[in-house]
Amino acid sequence: MVTIKDVAKEIEESRDTALANAEDTYLTERYAAEYKYNQAIQNGTLIDGQQVTESMRDSALAEIDAKYQQHVLGYGEKYDDMTYNNLLVSACA
């Protein structure tokens, strides 16, 4: 027999795994971009045919940060209290 506790644990584990994977992807992408832009600034190389400035780097990193935050907020909306309760009730019915 499936209990509410079992279903809640399964949902939480799924959410936690997805968030951990998202964080790993975010950190990898952010550090790679930061390194690329810093190298371009230091060496005077071009990215997409443009001379790289610190403000360009900061803007690119802000876009990566915003994308990650949107992803995390999406999980907050996906697992709001009412949805979570409905999942538990339907799983145990």
Secondary structure as UniProt FT lines:
FT   HELIX           4..43
FT   STRAND          46..47
FT   TURN            48..49
FT   STRAND          50..51
FT   HELIX           54..78
FT   HELIX           81..92
//
